[in-house]
Amino acid sequence: MHNLLLLLLLFYFLMIEMSSAQILKPKTQEFVTKIAKNINWMTEDYPPYNYSESDEIKGISVSLLKKIYLNLDIQPTQLKLTLYPWARAYKTLQQDSNSCLFSMTHTQYRAEQFNFIGPIIDTRISLISLSNKNLATDPKTLAKMRIGVVKDDIGHQLLLKKGMSEKRFVFLSTGYEMVKMLAMGRVDMIAYGENIAKFQFTKAGILPSQYKVISVLKSSQLGFACNKQVPKPFIDALQKSLMEVKIKELENFNPTKKD
């Protein structure tokens, strides 16, 4: 898997003809740096990728974004990063021409609405229920279910695309609220990213034996999404930098190394 990813990244790396010594020309560097200092970055509570702990926003995606900035010779302290509920962040991304949001699941629809930088990591969006429930996922059965979602999250959007009525959704602010509602029987199932749901179940003290995936809605990748008005040189620079960071990490990867 690592070899395949390395080959894909190397191919992209060669296609964009990026110099390992200098990622950007001086004028482009100056332009990108100026934008980087002013972009309104937004994220949500989506652990382990992005979350707030002790008044600090952290996580896998946050660390990666900082590495992308450093690789562009831009200090991570220049990041203007705010954590919002997903629905608010998503709406802001649509309206604010100087904004970017992560971690967002890539879909064709979203790719038409925003400029994506990625991938960050693979993701799988699924319907999840309690283990002691034997629920079918055919359209007729789903039409009778109470399904917990975060408004405008990928689970919500995928079910709408399948023709689900808004009446069947129970809108919640976070993944943690969803797993708690599922455990209490307030919803029949939730539509959410599997990895994030597992993290939230653990946080809520709910054992893996108590829940199960009953249907996979989509397999995709997480990425950084920016408003279409964000200048293309900035988007391209972030994408190139992300690829270089990933290549460096793969080159340094040593599965036999012991701490």
C-alpha positions as CSV (number, residue, x, y, z in Angstrom):
1,M,0.0,0.0,0.0
2,H,2.8,2.4,0.9
3,N,4.7,1.5,-2.3
4,L,1.6,2.3,-4.4
5,L,1.0,5.6,-2.7
6,L,4.6,6.5,-3.0
7,L,4.5,5.8,-6.8
8,L,1.4,7.9,-7.2
9,L,2.9,10.8,-5.3
10,L,6.2,10.6,-7.2
11,F,4.2,10.6,-10.5
12,Y,2.4,13.8,-9.4
13,F,5.6,15.2,-8.1
14,L,7.3,14.8,-11.5
15,M,4.3,16.0,-13.4
16,I,4.2,19.4,-11.6
17,E,8.0,19.7,-12.1
18,M,8.6,20.9,-8.6
19,S,12.1,21.6,-7.5
20,S,13.1,20.0,-4.2
21,A,15.4,22.9,-3.5
22,Q,12.9,25.7,-4.1
23,I,9.1,25.0,-4.3
24,L,8.1,28.5,-5.6
25,K,9.6,31.3,-7.6
26,P,10.4,34.4,-5.5
27,K,7.4,36.5,-6.8
28,T,5.0,33.6,-6.4
29,Q,6.4,32.9,-2.9
30,E,5.7,36.5,-1.9
31,F,2.2,36.3,-3.3
32,V,1.4,33.0,-1.6
33,T,2.9,34.1,1.7
34,K,0.7,37.2,1.7
35,I,-2.5,35.1,1.1
36,A,-1.5,32.4,3.6
37,K,-1.3,35.0,6.4
38,N,-4.8,36.3,5.6
39,I,-6.8,33.2,4.7
40,N,-9.6,32.4,7.2
41,W,-9.0,28.7,8.0
42,M,-11.9,26.9,9.6
43,T,-12.3,23.5,11.1
44,E,-14.8,21.5,13.3
45,D,-14.7,19.0,16.1
46,Y,-13.8,15.9,14.1
47,P,-11.3,13.9,16.1
48,P,-8.7,12.6,15.6
49,Y,-8.3,14.8,12.5
50,N,-9.2,18.2,14.1
51,Y,-10.5,19.1,17.5
52,S,-10.0,21.4,20.5
53,E,-8.2,20.4,23.6
54,S,-7.1,22.7,26.4
55,D,-8.1,25.7,24.3
56,E,-5.7,24.5,21.5
57,I,-6.9,23.3,18.1
58,K,-5.0,20.1,17.2
59,G,-5.2,16.8,15.3
60,I,-3.8,15.0,12.4
61,S,-5.1,17.4,9.8
62,V,-4.0,20.5,11.8
63,S,-0.5,19.1,12.1
64,L,-0.4,18.4,8.4
65,L,-1.5,21.9,7.5
66,K,1.3,23.3,9.7
67,K,3.8,21.1,7.9
68,I,2.4,22.4,4.6
69,Y,3.0,25.9,5.7
70,L,6.5,25.2,7.0
71,N,7.4,23.5,3.7
72,L,6.4,26.8,2.0
73,D,8.7,28.7,4.5
74,I,5.6,30.1,6.2
75,Q,5.5,29.9,10.0
76,P,2.4,28.0,11.3
77,T,1.9,30.9,13.7
78,Q,0.6,32.8,10.7
79,L,-2.4,30.5,10.5
80,K,-5.7,32.1,11.3
81,L,-7.6,29.1,12.4
82,T,-11.0,28.9,14.1
83,L,-13.1,25.9,15.2
84,Y,-16.9,26.2,14.4
85,P,-19.8,23.8,14.3
86,W,-19.8,22.2,10.9
87,A,-23.0,23.7,9.5
88,R,-21.8,27.3,10.3
89,A,-18.3,26.6,8.9
90,Y,-19.8,25.1,5.7
91,K,-22.1,28.0,5.2
92,T,-19.2,30.5,5.8
93,L,-17.1,28.6,3.2
94,Q,-19.8,29.1,0.6
95,Q,-20.1,32.8,1.4
96,D,-16.6,34.0,2.4
97,S,-14.3,34.3,-0.7
98,N,-11.3,34.3,1.6
99,S,-12.0,31.1,3.5
100,C,-10.9,27.4,3.6
101,L,-12.3,24.5,5.6
102,F,-11.1,21.1,6.7
103,S,-11.3,18.1,7.1
104,M,-13.9,17.7,4.2
105,T,-14.8,14.5,2.5
106,H,-14.3,14.8,-1.3
107,T,-17.3,14.3,-3.6
108,Q,-17.9,15.3,-7.2
109,Y,-20.6,17.8,-6.0
110,R,-18.2,19.4,-3.5
111,A,-15.4,19.5,-6.0
112,E,-17.6,21.6,-8.3
113,Q,-18.4,24.0,-5.4
114,F,-14.9,24.3,-3.8
115,N,-11.2,23.9,-4.6
116,F,-9.8,20.9,-2.9
117,I,-6.3,20.2,-1.7
118,G,-5.6,16.6,-0.8
119,P,-5.8,13.9,0.0
120,I,-5.2,14.0,3.7
121,I,-6.3,10.4,4.3
122,D,-8.9,7.8,3.2
123,T,-12.3,7.9,4.8
124,R,-15.5,5.8,4.8
125,I,-18.9,7.2,5.5
126,S,-21.4,4.7,6.9
127,L,-24.7,4.1,8.6
128,I,-24.1,2.9,12.1
129,S,-26.5,1.3,14.6
130,L,-26.4,-0.4,18.0
131,S,-25.3,-4.0,17.8
132,N,-28.5,-5.3,19.4
133,K,-30.6,-3.8,16.6
134,N,-31.3,-5.8,13.4
135,L,-32.0,-3.0,10.9
136,A,-32.3,-3.2,7.2
137,T,-31.0,-0.4,5.0
138,D,-33.3,-0.6,2.0
139,P,-35.1,2.7,1.0
140,K,-38.4,1.5,2.3
141,T,-37.0,0.7,5.8
142,L,-34.8,3.8,5.9
143,A,-37.9,6.0,5.2
144,K,-39.2,4.9,8.6
145,M,-35.9,5.4,10.6
146,R,-34.7,8.3,12.7
147,I,-31.2,9.1,11.4
148,G,-28.8,11.2,13.3
149,V,-26.7,13.6,11.1
150,V,-24.7,16.8,11.3
151,K,-26.4,19.3,9.0
152,D,-24.5,19.6,5.6
153,D,-22.1,17.0,6.8
154,I,-21.2,14.3,4.2
155,G,-23.6,11.7,5.7
156,H,-26.5,14.2,5.5
157,Q,-25.7,15.1,1.9
158,L,-25.3,11.5,0.8
159,L,-28.6,10.5,2.2
160,L,-30.3,13.4,0.6
161,K,-28.8,12.4,-2.7
162,K,-30.4,8.9,-2.1
163,G,-33.8,10.6,-1.8
164,M,-34.2,10.6,1.9
165,S,-36.7,13.0,3.3
166,E,-35.5,15.8,5.6
167,K,-38.2,14.6,8.0
168,R,-36.2,11.5,8.9
169,F,-33.1,13.4,10.1
170,V,-32.3,14.3,13.6
171,F,-29.9,17.2,13.3
172,L,-27.1,17.3,15.9
173,S,-24.0,19.6,16.2
174,T,-21.2,17.1,16.7
175,G,-20.3,13.4,16.3
176,Y,-20.2,13.1,20.0
177,E,-23.8,14.2,20.3
178,M,-24.7,11.7,17.6
179,V,-23.2,8.7,19.4
180,K,-24.8,9.7,22.7
181,M,-28.2,10.0,21.1
182,L,-27.7,6.6,19.4
183,A,-26.7,5.0,22.8
184,M,-29.8,6.5,24.4
185,G,-32.1,5.2,21.7
186,R,-33.1,8.7,20.5
187,V,-32.1,7.8,17.0
188,D,-32.1,4.5,15.2
189,M,-28.8,5.0,13.4
190,I,-26.3,7.7,12.5
191,A,-24.6,8.6,9.2
192,Y,-21.0,9.5,9.8
193,G,-17.3,8.8,9.1
194,E,-16.4,5.5,10.7
195,N,-13.0,6.5,12.1
196,I,-14.4,9.6,13.8
197,A,-17.5,7.7,15.1
198,K,-15.1,5.1,16.7
199,F,-13.2,7.9,18.4
200,Q,-16.4,9.5,19.7
201,F,-17.9,6.1,20.9
202,T,-14.7,5.6,22.9
203,K,-14.9,9.1,24.3
204,A,-18.5,8.4,25.3
205,G,-17.5,5.2,27.0
206,I,-19.4,3.0,24.5
207,L,-17.7,-0.3,23.7
208,P,-17.0,-1.5,20.1
209,S,-19.2,-4.5,20.8
210,Q,-22.2,-2.2,21.4
211,Y,-22.4,-0.7,17.8
212,K,-21.9,-1.9,14.2
213,V,-21.7,-0.6,10.7
214,I,-24.8,-1.7,8.8
215,S,-24.1,0.0,5.4
216,V,-21.3,1.9,3.7
217,L,-22.5,5.0,2.0
218,K,-19.3,6.1,0.4
219,S,-15.5,5.5,0.4
220,S,-13.5,8.7,-0.4
221,Q,-10.7,10.9,0.9
222,L,-10.5,13.8,3.3
223,G,-9.0,17.1,2.1
224,F,-8.8,20.8,2.6
225,A,-11.5,22.8,0.8
226,C,-11.3,26.5,-0.2
227,N,-13.8,28.9,-1.6
228,K,-13.6,29.1,-5.4
229,Q,-12.4,32.7,-5.2
230,V,-9.2,31.9,-3.3
231,P,-6.4,32.6,-5.8
232,K,-5.3,29.6,-7.8
233,P,-1.5,30.1,-7.2
234,F,-2.2,29.6,-3.5
235,I,-4.3,26.5,-4.1
236,D,-1.5,25.1,-6.4
237,A,1.2,25.9,-3.9
238,L,-0.6,24.1,-1.1
239,Q,-1.2,21.1,-3.2
240,K,2.5,20.9,-4.3
241,S,3.6,21.4,-0.7
242,L,1.2,18.7,0.5
243,M,2.6,16.2,-2.0
244,E,6.2,17.0,-1.0
245,V,5.4,16.6,2.7
246,K,3.8,13.2,2.1
247,I,6.8,12.1,0.0
248,K,9.2,13.1,2.7
249,E,7.1,11.2,5.3
250,L,7.0,8.1,3.1
251,E,10.8,8.3,2.5
252,N,11.3,8.5,6.3
253,F,8.8,5.7,7.0
254,N,10.6,2.7,8.6
255,P,8.2,0.0,9.8
256,T,11.1,-1.9,11.4
257,K,12.3,1.0,13.5
258,K,11.9,0.6,17.2
259,D,11.6,3.5,19.7
